[in-house]
Each structure stands twice: as structure tokens, then as C-alpha cells.
């Protein structure tokens, strides 16, 4: 999808053309917006990429605080949002939490965006 696809049609006849496929439902639009909201933060995007790039695809919160330059509670808050959105899983080992990318989570967002 390009920016041109998002702009209103300039041809008067284009406004009266029938739909060629089903549009996104209000429920799906709400769910997609919520998911995209979780990704629409530069820190969360960095955290996702760092977890995915980490050895074995798993990272401890202790490994993520220094690279993003934020406190551990702030990083944990961002990671919690990503877990709740379904992008990461969390496992606790002793005092530390470890995060792993959910397989296919980003693929599903990509497919949803392509269908809009």
C-alpha cells in the first residue's frame, strides 16, 4: 500500500465504484489499532529487535536497560506492554525476567496491514 492508495480519489466516478472486497470490521480495527499502538513507540520497537537479535532469541531485562538508556522499571513497563500485545513471552528465573519473541507475532501484523 502506498500513500497514493490512502488519498481520496480525484476521479468523480471512483466514489461510486462497488467494493471489491470486505472492509475491516470495527472489532478487527479496534484490535489492530491496539496492537499497532503497542508497536508505535521507538523504545518498544528497539526492545523487540534487541530481544529477537539476542543469543537464542531470549533476553533478560537486565541486558536491555543499558542499551536503551532507561531504568529497569521503565524497560519492564515497555516489555509488559509488548507481552500484553502478544509480541513477547515472559518467564521468570530467580529475580530476573526473560523475554522471547512470540513466533509469527509480527507476521500476523504484517498480514493484517496488507489486507487493509
N, C-alpha and C positions, 0 to 999 in steps of 0.2 A: 504494500500500500504506500502510495506517495502522498505528498502534501496536496497535489492536484486532486487526488481522489477525495480528499476531505473538504475541498472547497465547493461551494454551491455551483450548480451547473449554470452556465451562461446561456445555453440554448433553451429557448422557451419550451420546446417540445419535450425536453428531458424531464421536466417536472411532472409530466403526465404518463411517463412510461411505467408499466407494471413492475412490481418487484420480481426479481428473478430467483430469489432465494429468501429463506426466512431470516428476519432480523433477530437480533439478540433480545431475549426476554428481559423484563425488568428484574427478575430474580437473578438471572445469569449476569446481567450488567452490574448489579449490586455486588455479587460475589467477585467478579473480575475486578471491579473498582477497589474492593477491599484488598485483594491480592496485590494489585498494582501499587496501592498505597504503601504496602509493606516494602516494596522494592524501590519506591520513589524517594529514597534517601541515600545520599552518597556514601555515608558510613555503612549502611546496611549492604549496599552493593559491594563495597570493599570487603566487608566481613564475609559475604557469600563467596567471593572469589578467593579470599585467603583460605577459607575452610576447604574449598574444592581443590586448591593448589597444594595444600598441606600434605605431608607424608601420610600415606594410607587414606587420604581424603577425610581425615579426622583431626580436629584441632582443639586444644584445651583453651579455655577462656584466658588463662594466664599467658598464652602465646599470642593473643590477639590484642591485648590492651596497648602495649608499647607501639606497635606499628601504626595504629590509628590515632595515637596520642590522646586517648581518653581514659578516664578512670575505669576500674574494673566494674563498679556498679552501672555505669553508663553503657559500657560494652555489653554487660549482661542484659540490660534492658533492651538494647537493639537485637541481641540474639533471641531473646524471648519473643519479640515481635515476629522474627523470622521463623521460629518454631511454631508459633500460633498460626501463621500463614501457611504452614505446611512445607516450607523450604528446607528446614533443618530438623534433625532429631537431636535429642539431648540425653546424655547418660551421665550419671554422677558417679565419680570414683573418689572416695575419701572426701576431701574438701573441695575438689575441683570438678567442674562440669566440662564435658567433652561434647563437641558438636560435629555432626556429619551431615552432608548434603543428602536430601531425600532423592533417590534415583528417579529421574524423569520429572521432577517437580518443575524445573524450568522449561522442559519440553512442553508440558501441558499449557503453560502460559503462552509460549510461542505459538502453539496450535490455535489457541483461543484468539490471539491477536490476528492471525492470518485469516480467520473466518469472519472477522468483523468487516 
